[in-house]
């Protein structure tokens, strides 16, 4: 098999590997994160208050659905096969799993979740997606806006989430909604209908 035909086979795999179900699950997770940020901005519910357990459980589900997006990106092949990319995707996936667990820890230990688990998880997701995003750019299998979505998901925590937190001393939930919008863009980029935008 020639190098050209091998590349075409890889591209064909990238076009069809991500199912519509995975895209829908990832988009749902991003939408829930966006909605959760808006709700917390409009009507903040603190630990011990009515509805806190339900709201944190919903956000935990959202984080697990965002993990699906990471898995879909890994399966698509658009980020390439470099070792750094694979480790980055694994780190990002672990970060979302830890974030989901941290939402449950909030029920019993707010300080542990907010001062340790969430920061560690966010750094893991950000760093992992920066590596994955660089992999997407190097692989060159996406064109236009799609090729930047993974990198944006990785850079957003370092450029927006952490600086805003440092400035105000607490989480800004609209900022977290903005991160959800980044992940919604990535989920949509993975949609099968995006196949024509894969570089030939």
Backbone as a printed PyTorch tensor [residue, N CA C, xyz], in Angstrom:
tensor([[[  0.8530,  -1.1980,   0.0000],
         [  0.0000,   0.0000,   0.0000],
         [  0.8850,   1.2420,   0.0000]],

        [[  0.5900,   2.1950,  -0.8830],
         [  1.4000,   3.4060,  -0.9540],
         [  1.1100,   4.3080,   0.2160]],

        [[  2.0190,   5.2940,   0.4170],
         [  1.8190,   6.2510,   1.5090],
         [  0.5510,   7.0540,   1.3040]],

        [[  0.2620,   7.3940,   0.0270],
         [ -0.9340,   8.1920,  -0.2630],
         [ -2.1980,   7.4030,   0.0450]],

        [[ -2.2430,   6.1340,  -0.4070],
         [ -3.4290,   5.3240,  -0.1490],
         [ -3.5810,   5.0420,   1.3320]],

        [[ -2.4500,   4.8910,   2.0540],
         [ -2.5210,   4.6960,   3.5040],
         [ -3.0920,   5.9020,   4.1970]],

        [[ -2.6880,   7.0900,   3.7320],
         [ -3.2240,   8.3240,   4.3200],
         [ -4.7130,   8.4400,   4.0430]],

        [[ -5.1360,   8.0750,   2.8320],
         [ -6.5500,   8.1280,   2.4980],
         [ -7.3510,   7.1650,   3.3670]],

        [[ -6.7730,   6.0170,   3.6590],
         [ -7.4580,   5.0490,   4.5290],
         [ -7.6010,   5.6030,   5.9350]],

        [[ -6.5430,   6.2730,   6.4280],
         [ -6.6170,   6.8810,   7.7570],
         [ -7.7050,   7.9410,   7.7970]],

        [[ -7.8070,   8.7370,   6.7260],
         [ -8.8130,   9.7930,   6.6770],
         [-10.2090,   9.2030,   6.6310]],

        [[-10.3750,   8.1380,   5.8720],
         [-11.6790,   7.4860,   5.8040],
         [-12.0900,   6.9720,   7.1750]],

        [[-11.1180,   6.4040,   7.9130],
         [-11.4050,   5.9430,   9.2720],
         [-11.8310,   7.1050,  10.1540]],

        [[-11.1300,   8.2240,  10.0470],
         [-11.4550,   9.3930,  10.8580],
         [-12.8500,   9.9040,  10.5540]],

        [[-13.2820,   9.7610,   9.2900],
         [-14.5920,  10.2680,   8.9140],
         [-15.7250,   9.4580,   9.5280]],

        [[-15.5160,   8.1610,   9.6840],
         [-16.6220,   7.2830,  10.0440],
         [-16.5370,   6.6990,  11.4480]],

        [[-15.4100,   6.9130,  12.1560],
         [-15.2250,   6.2590,  13.4440],
         [-16.1280,   6.8200,  14.5370]],

        [[-16.4660,   8.1070,  14.4620],
         [-17.2530,   8.7470,  15.5140],
         [-18.7370,   8.6110,  15.1950]],

        [[-19.4640,   7.9690,  16.0790],
         [-20.8870,   7.7620,  15.8520],
         [-21.6840,   9.0100,  16.2120]],

        [[-22.8490,   9.1080,  15.6430],
         [-23.7370,  10.2290,  15.9700],
         [-24.1300,  10.1890,  17.4450]],

        [[-24.2200,   8.9860,  17.9920],
         [-24.5700,   8.8610,  19.4120],
         [-23.4980,   9.4800,  20.3020]],

        [[-22.2250,   9.2120,  19.9860],
         [-21.1360,   9.7890,  20.7740],
         [-21.1350,  11.3040,  20.6760]],

        [[-21.3790,  11.8160,  19.4670],
         [-21.4400,  13.2650,  19.2780],
         [-22.5940,  13.8570,  20.0820]],

        [[-23.7540,  13.1880,  20.0390],
         [-24.9160,  13.6820,  20.7680],
         [-24.6770,  13.6710,  22.2720]],

        [[-24.0330,  12.6170,  22.7750],
         [-23.7390,  12.5440,  24.2030],
         [-22.7760,  13.6540,  24.6160]],

        [[-21.7260,  13.8520,  23.8240],
         [-20.7700,  14.9100,  24.1330],
         [-21.4010,  16.2830,  24.0800]],

        [[-22.2400,  16.5210,  23.0640],
         [-22.9160,  17.8130,  22.9530],
         [-23.8710,  18.0250,  24.1210]],

        [[-24.5190,  16.9600,  24.5660],
         [-25.4150,  17.0590,  25.7150],
         [-24.6360,  17.4290,  26.9760]],

        [[-23.4750,  16.8100,  27.1560],
         [-22.6430,  17.1480,  28.3060],
         [-22.2180,  18.6040,  28.2910]],

        [[-21.8180,  19.0920,  27.1150],
         [-21.4200,  20.5000,  27.0050],
         [-22.5980,  21.4240,  27.2830]],

        [[-23.7740,  21.0650,  26.7540],
         [-24.9690,  21.8840,  26.9860],
         [-25.3300,  21.9230,  28.4660]],

        [[-25.1850,  20.7710,  29.1450],
         [-25.4720,  20.7350,  30.5820],
         [-24.4830,  21.5950,  31.3640]],

        [[-23.2170,  21.6130,  30.9380],
         [-22.2480,  22.4640,  31.6200],
         [-22.5860,  23.9440,  31.4120]],

        [[-22.9690,  24.2860,  30.2010],
         [-23.3660,  25.6670,  29.9230],
         [-24.5700,  26.0470,  30.7840]],

        [[-25.5820,  25.1760,  30.7870],
         [-26.7910,  25.4420,  31.5630],
         [-26.4850,  25.5140,  33.0480]],

        [[-25.6370,  24.6110,  33.5320],
         [-25.2820,  24.6100,  34.9520],
         [-24.6050,  25.8970,  35.3610]],

        [[-23.7310,  26.4110,  34.5160],
         [-23.0640,  27.6750,  34.8210],
         [-24.0330,  28.8340,  34.8780]],

        [[-24.9820,  28.8380,  33.9540],
         [-25.9910,  29.9110,  33.9400],
         [-26.8710,  29.8230,  35.1800]],

        [[-27.3050,  28.6040,  35.5210],
         [-28.1580,  28.4260,  36.7010],
         [-27.4460,  28.8480,  37.9740]],

        [[-26.1690,  28.4770,  38.1100],
         [-25.4170,  28.8540,  39.3030],
         [-25.1950,  30.3620,  39.3710]],

        [[-25.1380,  31.0140,  38.2410],
         [-24.9890,  32.4700,  38.2250],
         [-26.2830,  33.1550,  38.6470]],

        [[-27.3810,  32.6290,  38.1470],
         [-28.6880,  33.2360,  38.4340],
         [-29.1900,  32.8560,  39.8210]],

        [[-28.9760,  31.5910,  40.2070],
         [-29.5100,  31.0790,  41.4750],
         [-28.5060,  30.1180,  42.0910]],

        [[-27.5360,  30.6610,  42.8020],
         [-26.4760,  29.8470,  43.3880],
         [-27.0490,  28.9730,  44.5010]],

        [[-26.7780,  27.6860,  44.4140],
         [-27.1930,  26.7340,  45.4430],
         [-25.9460,  26.2200,  46.1270]],

        [[-25.8410,  26.4190,  47.4310],
         [-24.6530,  26.0210,  48.1800],
         [-24.8620,  24.6880,  48.8860]],

        [[-23.7610,  24.1100,  49.3390],
         [-23.8110,  22.8140,  50.0080],
         [-24.7700,  22.8530,  51.1870]],

        [[-25.6080,  21.8270,  51.2810],
         [-26.5700,  21.7330,  52.3680],
         [-27.9130,  22.3480,  52.0460]],

        [[-27.9870,  23.1500,  50.9900],
         [-29.2550,  23.7640,  50.6180],
         [-30.0790,  22.8210,  49.7560]],

        [[-31.4070,  22.9840,  49.7570],
         [-32.2600,  22.1260,  48.9260],
         [-31.8680,  22.2180,  47.4500]],

        [[-31.7910,  21.0920,  46.8230],
         [-31.4610,  21.0520,  45.4050],
         [-29.9790,  20.9120,  45.1030]],

        [[-29.1330,  21.0470,  46.1360],
         [-27.6860,  20.9760,  45.9000],
         [-27.2710,  19.6040,  45.3720]],

        [[-27.7900,  18.5510,  45.9990],
         [-27.4140,  17.1880,  45.5920],
         [-27.8350,  16.9080,  44.1540]],

        [[-29.0220,  17.3570,  43.7970],
         [-29.5190,  17.1190,  42.4420],
         [-28.6690,  17.8660,  41.4220]],

        [[-28.3570,  19.1140,  41.7340],
         [-27.5890,  19.9220,  40.7840],
         [-26.1740,  19.3720,  40.5960]],

        [[-25.5400,  18.9660,  41.6840],
         [-24.1850,  18.4140,  41.5480],
         [-24.2010,  17.0840,  40.8020]],

        [[-25.2440,  16.2950,  41.0060],
         [-25.3490,  15.0210,  40.2890],
         [-25.4950,  15.2590,  38.7940]],

        [[-26.2750,  16.2610,  38.4160],
         [-26.4550,  16.5770,  36.9980],
         [-25.1360,  17.0180,  36.3790]],

        [[-24.3810,  17.8420,  37.1030],
         [-23.0910,  18.2980,  36.5840],
         [-22.1060,  17.1290,  36.4880]],

        [[-22.1740,  16.1950,  37.4390],
         [-21.3170,  15.0090,  37.3640],
         [-21.6100,  14.2110,  36.0960]],

        [[-22.8830,  14.0820,  35.7720],
         [-23.2670,  13.4040,  34.5300],
         [-22.7240,  14.1640,  33.3260]],

        [[-22.8110,  15.4990,  33.3720],
         [-22.2860,  16.3180,  32.2780],
         [-20.7990,  16.0540,  32.0640]],

        [[-20.0470,  15.9520,  33.1470],
         [-18.6030,  15.7200,  33.0310],
         [-18.3090,  14.3440,  32.4380]],

        [[-19.1060,  13.3480,  32.8000],
         [-18.9080,  12.0260,  32.2240],
         [-19.2330,  12.0270,  30.7320]],

        [[-20.2180,  12.8300,  30.3390],
         [-20.5450,  12.9430,  28.9160],
         [-19.4440,  13.6790,  28.1560]],

        [[-18.7850,  14.6240,  28.8120],
         [-17.6510,  15.2970,  28.1820],
         [-16.4690,  14.3340,  28.0230]],

        [[-16.3730,  13.3840,  28.9360],
         [-15.3830,  12.3210,  28.7850],
         [-15.6270,  11.5440,  27.4890]],

        [[-16.8980,  11.3740,  27.1340],
         [-17.2350,  10.7000,  25.8820],
         [-16.6480,  11.4560,  24.6850]],

        [[-16.6550,  12.7820,  24.7510],
         [-16.0800,  13.5830,  23.6700],
         [-14.5830,  13.3220,  23.5360]],

        [[-13.8970,  13.2150,  24.6630],
         [-12.4630,  12.9040,  24.6250],
         [-12.2410,  11.5410,  23.9750]],

        [[-13.0370,  10.5620,  24.3600],
         [-12.9070,   9.2220,  23.7810],
         [-13.2120,   9.2410,  22.2850]],

        [[-14.2180,  10.0460,  21.9020],
         [-14.5660,  10.1470,  20.4870],
         [-13.4370,  10.7870,  19.6900]],

        [[-12.8120,  11.8010,  20.2710],
         [-11.6770,  12.4480,  19.5990],
         [-10.5300,  11.4530,  19.4190]],

        [[-10.2780,  10.6650,  20.4620],
         [ -9.2170,   9.6620,  20.3720],
         [ -9.5220,   8.6380,  19.2830]],

        [[-10.7660,   8.2190,  19.2050],
         [-11.1390,   7.1960,  18.2240],
         [-11.1430,   7.7470,  16.8070]],

        [[-11.4190,   9.0150,  16.6450],
         [-11.5420,   9.5990,  15.3090],
         [-10.2420,   9.5700,  14.5280]],

        [[ -9.1160,   9.6360,  15.2320],
         [ -7.8250,   9.6580,  14.5590],
         [ -7.3940,  11.0230,  14.0720]],

        [[ -8.2220,  12.0500,  14.2340],
         [ -7.8700,  13.3680,  13.6920],
         [ -6.7440,  14.0320,  14.4800]],

        [[ -6.4460,  13.5170,  15.6740],
         [ -5.3540,  14.0850,  16.4670],
         [ -4.0290,  13.3750,  16.2070]],

        [[ -4.0240,  12.4160,  15.3010],
         [ -2.7950,  11.7010,  14.9980],
         [ -2.4890,  10.6150,  16.0110]],

        [[ -1.3160,  10.0190,  15.8760],
         [ -0.9400,   8.8680,  16.7110],
         [  0.2840,   9.1320,  17.5730]],

        [[  0.7100,  10.3560,  17.6790],
         [  1.9150,  10.6670,  18.4490],
         [  1.7280,  10.2690,  19.9140]],

        [[  2.8210,   9.8950,  20.5610],
         [  2.7740,   9.4870,  21.9590],
         [  2.2430,  10.6090,  22.8490]],

        [[  2.6990,  11.8420,  22.6110],
         [  2.2510,  12.9780,  23.4210],
         [  0.7460,  13.1770,  23.2890]],

        [[  0.2240,  12.9590,  22.0880],
         [ -1.2120,  13.1000,  21.8600],
         [ -1.9920,  12.0450,  22.6320]],

        [[ -1.5100,  10.8040,  22.5740],
         [ -2.2100,   9.7320,  23.2890],
         [ -2.2070,   9.9690,  24.7890]],

        [[ -1.0600,  10.3780,  25.3280],
         [ -0.9990,  10.6730,  26.7550],
         [ -1.8840,  11.8680,  27.1020]],

        [[ -1.9060,  12.8460,  26.2120],
         [ -2.7370,  14.0200,  26.4500],
         [ -4.2110,  13.6680,  26.5240]],

        [[ -4.6660,  12.8530,  25.6020],
         [ -6.0710,  12.4350,  25.6090],
         [ -6.3860,  11.6150,  26.8550]],

        [[ -5.4600,  10.7460,  27.2580],
         [ -5.6690,   9.9690,  28.4790],
         [ -5.7490,  10.8840,  29.6980]],

        [[ -4.8940,  11.9040,  29.7310],
         [ -4.8960,  12.8480,  30.8480],
         [ -6.2040,  13.6360,  30.8900]],

        [[ -6.6620,  14.0830,  29.7220],
         [ -7.9150,  14.8370,  29.6710],
         [ -9.0940,  13.9750,  30.1100]],

        [[ -9.1060,  12.7310,  29.6540],
         [-10.1770,  11.8310,  30.0660],
         [-10.1750,  11.5810,  31.5570]],

        [[ -8.9800,  11.3650,  32.1190],
         [ -8.8770,  11.1670,  33.5660],
         [ -9.3280,  12.4180,  34.3140]],

        [[ -9.0290,  13.5830,  33.7430],
         [ -9.4460,  14.8320,  34.3780],
         [-10.9550,  14.9600,  34.4620]],

        [[-11.6520,  14.5770,  33.3880],
         [-13.1210,  14.6450,  33.4360],
         [-13.6900,  13.6180,  34.4030]],

        [[-13.0800,  12.4380,  34.4720],
         [-13.5350,  11.4320,  35.4360],
         [-13.3470,  11.9440,  36.8670]],

        [[-12.2010,  12.5800,  37.1160],
         [-11.9450,  13.1430,  38.4460],
         [-12.9130,  14.2740,  38.7480]],

        [[-13.2290,  15.0850,  37.7510],
         [-14.1940,  16.1760,  37.9400],
         [-15.5630,  15.6320,  38.3400]],

        [[-15.9710,  14.5440,  37.6800],
         [-17.2550,  13.9290,  38.0270],
         [-17.2370,  13.4160,  39.4610]],

        [[-16.1330,  12.7700,  39.8360],
         [-16.0150,  12.3050,  41.2100],
         [-16.0020,  13.4410,  42.2070]],

        [[-15.3510,  14.5450,  41.8410],
         [-15.2860,  15.7030,  42.7340],
         [-16.6680,  16.2870,  42.9920]],

        [[-17.5420,  16.2200,  41.9930],
         [-18.9100,  16.7010,  42.1940],
         [-19.6100,  15.9040,  43.2920]],

        [[-19.3160,  14.6210,  43.3570],
         [-19.9130,  13.7800,  44.4050],
         [-19.2470,  14.0420,  45.7600]],

        [[-17.9360,  14.3040,  45.7410],
         [-17.2170,  14.6150,  46.9830],
         [-17.7510,  15.9110,  47.6030]],

        [[-18.2540,  16.8110,  46.7580],
         [-18.8390,  18.0610,  47.2630],
         [-19.9130,  17.8060,  48.3200]],

        [[-20.5620,  16.6540,  48.2340],
         [-21.6370,  16.3480,  49.1790],
         [-21.1160,  16.1830,  50.6080]],

        [[-19.8380,  15.7780,  50.7260],
         [-19.3170,  15.4700,  52.0560],
         [-18.1280,  16.3340,  52.4680]],

        [[-17.3910,  16.8690,  51.4950],
         [-16.1970,  17.6560,  51.8230],
         [-15.9760,  18.7120,  50.7410]],

        [[-16.5420,  19.8770,  50.9440],
         [-16.4660,  20.9520,  49.9550],
         [-15.0300,  21.4190,  49.7600]],

        [[-14.2840,  21.5550,  50.8620],
         [-12.9060,  22.0480,  50.7630],
         [-12.0330,  21.1180,  49.9270]],

        [[-12.1430,  19.8150,  50.1570],
         [-11.3480,  18.8560,  49.3930],
         [-11.6600,  18.9650,  47.9010]],

        [[-12.9430,  19.0520,  47.5930],
         [-13.3370,  19.1160,  46.1860],
         [-12.8760,  20.4050,  45.5290]],

        [[-13.1270,  21.5480,  46.1900],
         [-12.8720,  22.8360,  45.5520],
         [-11.4000,  23.2440,  45.5780]],

        [[-10.6750,  22.8530,  46.6250],
         [ -9.2850,  23.3090,  46.7590],
         [ -8.2690,  22.3140,  46.2230]],

        [[ -8.6800,  21.0790,  45.9980],
         [ -7.7280,  20.0710,  45.5270],
         [ -8.2070,  19.3720,  44.2560]],

        [[ -9.3510,  18.7040,  44.3280],
         [ -9.7670,  17.8420,  43.2300],
         [-10.0750,  18.6210,  41.9500]],

        [[-10.8730,  19.6850,  42.0610],
         [-11.2170,  20.4490,  40.8620],
         [-10.0020,  21.1140,  40.2140]],

        [[ -9.1150,  21.7550,  40.9820],
         [ -7.9260,  22.3310,  40.3340],
         [ -7.0590,  21.2910,  39.6350]],

        [[ -6.8400,  20.1440,  40.2950],
         [ -6.0330,  19.0880,  39.6750],
         [ -6.6970,  18.6040,  38.3940]],

        [[ -7.9980,  18.3790,  38.4650],
         [ -8.7330,  17.8880,  37.2940],
         [ -8.6920,  18.8980,  36.1530]],

        [[ -8.8650,  20.1620,  36.4790],
         [ -8.8880,  21.1930,  35.4350],
         [ -7.5280,  21.3260,  34.7610]],

        [[ -6.4630,  21.2540,  35.5540],
         [ -5.1110,  21.3040,  34.9770],
         [ -4.8850,  20.0940,  34.0690]],

        [[ -5.3200,  18.9160,  34.5170],
         [ -5.1520,  17.7070,  33.7100],
         [ -5.9060,  17.8160,  32.3900]],

        [[ -7.1350,  18.2980,  32.4520],
         [ -7.9330,  18.4470,  31.2280],
         [ -7.2790,  19.4690,  30.2980]],

        [[ -6.8970,  20.6130,  30.8660],
         [ -6.3040,  21.6620,  30.0470],
         [ -5.0100,  21.2220,  29.3830]],

        [[ -4.0940,  20.6790,  30.1850],
         [ -2.8010,  20.2470,  29.6410],
         [ -2.9860,  19.1180,  28.6280]],

        [[ -3.8790,  18.1910,  28.9470],
         [ -4.1190,  17.0810,  28.0380],
         [ -4.6880,  17.5320,  26.7080]],

        [[ -5.6040,  18.4920,  26.7420],
         [ -6.2080,  18.9590,  25.5050],
         [ -5.2780,  19.8790,  24.7170]],

        [[ -4.3610,  20.5520,  25.3900],
         [ -3.3450,  21.3040,  24.6450],
         [ -2.5110,  20.3360,  23.8120]],

        [[ -2.0890,  19.2360,  24.4360],
         [ -1.3260,  18.2190,  23.6930],
         [ -2.1470,  17.6400,  22.5510]],

        [[ -3.4140,  17.3410,  22.8290],
         [ -4.2850,  16.7950,  21.7840],
         [ -4.5250,  17.8150,  20.6850]],

        [[ -4.7090,  19.0790,  21.0770],
         [ -4.9490,  20.1240,  20.0940],
         [ -3.7650,  20.3330,  19.1700]],

        [[ -2.5680,  20.2630,  19.7330],
         [ -1.3560,  20.3470,  18.9040],
         [ -1.3010,  19.1580,  17.9510]],

        [[ -1.7130,  17.9960,  18.4540],
         [ -1.7700,  16.8140,  17.6030],
         [ -2.7200,  16.9960,  16.4310]],

        [[ -3.8730,  17.6200,  16.6880],
         [ -4.8400,  17.8790,  15.6180],
         [ -4.2210,  18.7890,  14.5550]],

        [[ -3.5490,  19.8500,  14.9950],
         [ -2.9320,  20.7790,  14.0470],
         [ -1.8510,  20.0870,  13.2230]],

        [[ -1.0400,  19.2710,  13.8780],
         [  0.0390,  18.5910,  13.1580],
         [ -0.4890,  17.5460,  12.1850]],

        [[ -1.5510,  16.8420,  12.5750],
         [ -2.1050,  15.8060,  11.7060],
         [ -2.7080,  16.4140,  10.4440]],

        [[ -3.2660,  17.6230,  10.5550],
         [ -3.7940,  18.3250,   9.3940],
         [ -5.0030,  17.6840,   8.7420]],

        [[ -5.7840,  16.9320,   9.5180],
         [ -6.9370,  16.2470,   8.9310],
         [ -8.2320,  17.0500,   9.0270]],

        [[ -8.2030,  18.1360,   9.7470],
         [ -9.3560,  19.0410,   9.8150],
         [ -8.9790,  20.3790,   9.2100]],

        [[ -9.9530,  21.0290,   8.5990],
         [ -9.7710,  22.3620,   8.0500],
         [-10.6200,  23.3660,   8.8200]],

        [[-10.3550,  24.6520,   8.5560],
         [-11.2110,  25.7080,   9.0790],
         [-11.2910,  25.7210,  10.5950]],

        [[-12.4660,  26.0890,  11.0930],
         [-12.6430,  26.2730,  12.5290],
         [-12.4670,  24.9790,  13.3110]],

        [[-12.7500,  23.8530,  12.6930],
         [-12.6880,  22.5730,  13.4090],
         [-11.2890,  22.2670,  13.9370]],

        [[-10.2820,  22.6560,  13.1780],
         [ -8.9160,  22.2830,  13.5640],
         [ -8.4570,  22.9900,  14.8350]],

        [[ -9.1800,  24.0390,  15.2650],
         [ -8.7880,  24.7800,  16.4570],
         [ -9.5820,  24.3970,  17.7060]],

        [[-10.6210,  23.5970,  17.5630],
         [-11.5300,  23.3590,  18.6910],
         [-10.8670,  22.6230,  19.8470]],

        [[-10.0910,  21.5900,  19.5470],
         [ -9.4450,  20.8240,  20.6290],
         [ -8.4440,  21.6930,  21.3830]],

        [[ -7.6540,  22.4640,  20.6530],
         [ -6.6720,  23.3320,  21.3080],
         [ -7.3550,  24.3880,  22.1610]],

        [[ -8.4710,  24.9280,  21.6860],
         [ -9.2020,  25.9300,  22.4630],
         [ -9.7100,  25.3380,  23.7720]],

        [[-10.1800,  24.0850,  23.7240],
         [-10.6290,  23.4110,  24.9520],
         [ -9.4970,  23.3020,  25.9650]],

        [[ -8.2600,  23.1420,  25.4650],
         [ -7.1150,  23.0320,  26.3580],
         [ -6.6040,  24.3600,  26.8730]],

        [[ -6.6190,  25.3760,  26.0220],
         [ -6.0810,  26.6800,  26.4220],
         [ -7.0290,  27.4650,  27.3200]],

        [[ -8.3210,  27.2410,  27.1630],
         [ -9.3220,  28.0440,  27.8770],
         [ -9.1120,  28.0740,  29.3990]],

        [[ -8.8510,  26.9390,  30.0540],
         [ -8.6500,  27.0120,  31.5140],
         [ -7.4830,  27.9120,  31.9100]],

        [[ -6.3940,  27.8620,  31.1480],
         [ -5.1950,  28.6260,  31.4990],
         [ -5.3140,  30.1040,  31.1270]],

        [[ -6.0730,  30.3910,  30.0850],
         [ -6.2120,  31.7670,  29.6300],
         [ -7.3990,  32.4910,  30.2610]],

        [[ -8.4010,  31.7210,  30.7120],
         [ -9.6290,  32.3470,  31.2090],
         [-10.0070,  31.8730,  32.6160]],

        [[-10.1750,  30.5520,  32.7960],
         [-10.7060,  30.0350,  34.0670],
         [ -9.8170,  30.4110,  35.2480]],

        [[ -8.5370,  30.0660,  35.1820],
         [ -7.6440,  30.3220,  36.3110],
         [ -7.3830,  31.8220,  36.5250]],

        [[ -7.1530,  32.6180,  35.4750],
         [ -6.9690,  34.0610,  35.6980],
         [ -8.1780,  34.7330,  36.3470]],

        [[ -9.3820,  34.3640,  35.9040],
         [-10.5850,  34.9570,  36.5030],
         [-10.7250,  34.5230,  37.9490]],

        [[-10.4470,  33.2470,  38.2170],
         [-10.5110,  32.7760,  39.6050],
         [ -9.5140,  33.5360,  40.4740]],

        [[ -8.3030,  33.7540,  39.9600],
         [ -7.2840,  34.4890,  40.7200],
         [ -7.7180,  35.9240,  40.9810]],

        [[ -8.4580,  36.4900,  40.0350],
         [ -8.8740,  37.8860,  40.1670],
         [-10.0040,  38.0650,  41.1750]],

        [[-10.9610,  37.1150,  41.1790],
         [-12.1460,  37.2900,  42.0320],
         [-12.1230,  36.4030,  43.2690]],

        [[-11.2430,  35.3940,  43.3000],
         [-11.1230,  34.5450,  44.4800],
         [-12.1570,  33.4560,  44.6120]],

        [[-12.9420,  33.2410,  43.5630],
         [-13.9390,  32.1700,  43.5820],
         [-14.3080,  31.8060,  42.1490]],

        [[-14.9260,  30.6360,  41.9690],
         [-15.2860,  30.2360,  40.6020],
         [-16.2780,  31.2110,  39.9760]],

        [[-16.0800,  31.4920,  38.7140],
         [-17.0380,  32.2890,  37.9450],
         [-17.7900,  31.3250,  37.0410]],

        [[-19.0770,  31.1590,  37.3130],
         [-19.8200,  30.1010,  36.6320],
         [-20.1370,  30.4390,  35.1830]],

        [[-20.2330,  31.7180,  34.8480],
         [-20.3980,  32.0680,  33.4400],
         [-19.1350,  31.7310,  32.6470]],

        [[-17.9850,  31.8840,  33.2930],
         [-16.7270,  31.4930,  32.6530],
         [-16.7180,  29.9800,  32.4020]],

        [[-17.2220,  29.2220,  33.3570],
         [-17.3060,  27.7720,  33.1710],
         [-18.2980,  27.4150,  32.0670]],

        [[-19.3450,  28.2300,  31.9170],
         [-20.2600,  28.0350,  30.7960],
         [-19.5250,  28.2570,  29.4730]],

        [[-18.6170,  29.2340,  29.4700],
         [-17.8270,  29.4860,  28.2780],
         [-16.9770,  28.2900,  27.9000]],

        [[-16.4380,  27.6080,  28.9130],
         [-15.6630,  26.3950,  28.6430],
         [-16.5690,  25.3180,  28.0530]],

        [[-17.7830,  25.2480,  28.5760],
         [-18.7430,  24.3070,  27.9990],
         [-19.0040,  24.5930,  26.5330]],

        [[-19.0300,  25.8830,  26.1750],
         [-19.2330,  26.2510,  24.7690],
         [-18.0700,  25.7710,  23.9080]],

        [[-16.8550,  25.8250,  24.4520],
         [-15.6930,  25.2920,  23.7170],
         [-15.8730,  23.8060,  23.4370]],

        [[-16.3330,  23.0780,  24.4440],
         [-16.5110,  21.6320,  24.2820],
         [-17.6820,  21.3220,  23.3670]],

        [[-18.6760,  22.1760,  23.3500],
         [-19.7760,  21.9890,  22.3980],
         [-19.2410,  22.1160,  20.9770]],

        [[-18.3540,  23.0850,  20.7620],
         [-17.7470,  23.2330,  19.4500],
         [-16.9670,  21.9980,  19.0380]],

        [[-16.2310,  21.4010,  19.9910],
         [-15.4650,  20.1890,  19.6760],
         [-16.3950,  19.0360,  19.3410]],

        [[-17.4720,  18.8890,  20.1110],
         [-18.4290,  17.8150,  19.8290],
         [-19.0250,  17.9690,  18.4360]],

        [[-19.3780,  19.1930,  18.0660],
         [-19.9500,  19.4320,  16.7360],
         [-18.9090,  19.2030,  15.6410]],

        [[-17.6610,  19.5200,  15.9370],
         [-16.5940,  19.2820,  14.9570],
         [-16.4350,  17.7970,  14.6630]],

        [[-16.7470,  16.9620,  15.6480],
         [-16.6120,  15.5180,  15.4870],
         [-17.7950,  14.8810,  14.7780]],

        [[-18.8370,  15.6540,  14.5280],
         [-20.0360,  15.1060,  13.9110],
         [-19.7250,  14.5150,  12.5360]],

        [[-20.3390,  13.3810,  12.1720],
         [-20.0810,  12.7640,  10.8740],
         [-20.3250,  13.6970,   9.6990]],

        [[-21.2540,  14.6430,   9.8340],
         [-21.5170,  15.5490,   8.7240],
         [-20.3560,  16.5000,   8.4750]],

        [[-19.3800,  16.5000,   9.3940],
         [-18.2040,  17.3520,   9.2040],
         [-17.1820,  16.7070,   8.2740]],

        [[-17.4550,  15.4950,   7.7900],
         [-16.4740,  14.7760,   6.9800],
         [-15.9430,  15.5510,   5.7710]],

        [[-16.7660,  16.3320,   5.0430],
         [-16.2190,  17.0650,   3.8970],
         [-15.1230,  18.0500,   4.2500]],

        [[-15.0460,  18.4460,   5.5210],
         [-14.0210,  19.3910,   5.9220],
         [-12.7130,  18.7000,   6.2870]],

        [[-12.6600,  17.3860,   6.2090],
         [-11.4090,  16.6830,   6.4670],
         [-10.4910,  16.8830,   5.2690]],

        [[ -9.2570,  17.2630,   5.5470],
         [ -8.3320,  17.5690,   4.4590],
         [ -8.0660,  16.3410,   3.6020]],

        [[ -8.0640,  16.4910,   2.2800],
         [ -7.7970,  15.3510,   1.4030],
         [ -6.3240,  14.9900,   1.4200]]])
